[in-house]
Amino acid sequence: MSPTTEQDYPQIIRQQAQIIRQQQRRIAELEKKVQELSAQVARLSKNSSKSSKPPSSDIVKPPWPPGQKGAKIGGQAGHARHSRGSWRRSRRCTAGHAWCG
């Protein structure tokens, strides 16, 4: 690179001004992106445990506490099974309506 002279100053100033304009545009783009992401974080972090929103509006349900996997379906182990008998046709309707079959 050759030493700069006074004649090179206008060209250097134009180049620097162009670089500054590019950087200003980039900064504006990045500031806009930061605002969008901040709004998104605020929206996603708002759930029923931190605000007055109803639980049904939560996007994801909170995880189960460690060691709990939820209640098992069915009766207690060793308990005798009880069930209802099947419904016979004669037990359904004794009034003789045409619509009840």
C-alpha positions, 0 to 999 in steps of 0.5 A: 500500500502506498502512502496517502496523499492529500489528493487521496482524501476525497476518495477515502472520505467517500469510501468511509461515508459509504461504509458508515451508511451500510453500517447504519442500515445494518444497525437499523435492521438488527434493532428491528430484529431485537424488538421482534425477538423481545416481543416474541420472548415476552409473549412465549414466557407468559403462561398461566403460572405467571399471569392472569391467563387461563391454563387452557391458553398455555402453549405447552403444559408444564412438565411433571415434577420429578418422580411423578408420572401421573395417576395410573388408570384402573382400580387399586391392585388386589381389589375385586373387579365390579362391573355392570351386567349387559342391558337386555332389550327388555330392560331398556323400555317397557312402555312400548314406544315405537321410537325406542325399538 
